[in-house]
Amino acid sequence: MLLKSAPGYIKHSPKSHKLEGITTTDHHAFVLSKYPRAYPMNAPQRKVASIAKECGIKKGMSRHDLVSKMIDCVGPKMSK
């Protein structure tokens, strides 16, 4: 399908509700849009991101692993 290979995503119209006598379901629309660009990080954010990468912290890891890595690895590196 052409839309799956296109960069970006499809925005759907909002759920129906009444606003000033106009129901939003009367206006169906699909809008193709690019993903928003990443905001630049400042110096403290870059430091935390690099330390998290060095310590192996990533999205979806268990809470137990995260807490142990925060105590054993991130704490000592941030205090330097």
N, C-alpha and C positions, 0 to 999 in steps of 0.2 A: 504494500500500500504506500502511496506517495507521502502521506502525512507522517508515517512512522519514521521515514528517513529525513524528513525536514527538521532543521534545527529549531528548537523552541517547543511550544506546547499550545494546546487549544484552551482558550478561556470560555467557560460556559456562562450563559446568562444566569442571574441570581434566582433563587427560589421565589415563588410567587408571594407577594405581599401587597397591601394597599398603601399607596403613597400619593397623597393629594388627589384622590379619585382615579388614579391610573393604576391598573394592575400590571405588574411587571411581566406576567405571562403573555400579555398582548404583544410584547416586543421580543420575539425569539431572535437570537443572534449567536453566531460562533465567530470568534476572533482569533486569528493566528497571531501569535506574538512570540518574540524572542525572550529567552530567559533574561532576568535582570543581571547586569554586570556586577562582578564582585567589587565590593568597596575596598579601598586600600587600607591596609592594616597599619596601625601606629607602632612605635618601637616596643612598648610593653606587650602588645598582642603578638608581635613577631617573636619575641623572646619566649613567651608561653607556648606558642605553636611549635617552635623548634625543640624545646625541651620535651613537649608531649610526644613529638615524633621520635626523638632519641630514646624515650622511655618505652615506646611501643604502645602508647595509648591511642585507641581508635574507636570509632563509632560501633556500637553493638556489643562491646565486651561486657562481661558480667560485672556486677557491682563489687564482688569480692576481689576480682583481679584489679579493678580500677582503684579501689581503696588501698590495696597493698602496693600498687605502683605509685600512687600519690604519696604514700608515707615513705616508702623505701627509696624512690628515685627522684620524684619531682621536688619534694621538700628540700633535700640537701642541695640540689642544683639551683633552686630558686634563692636559697640563702647565700649563695656565692656572690 
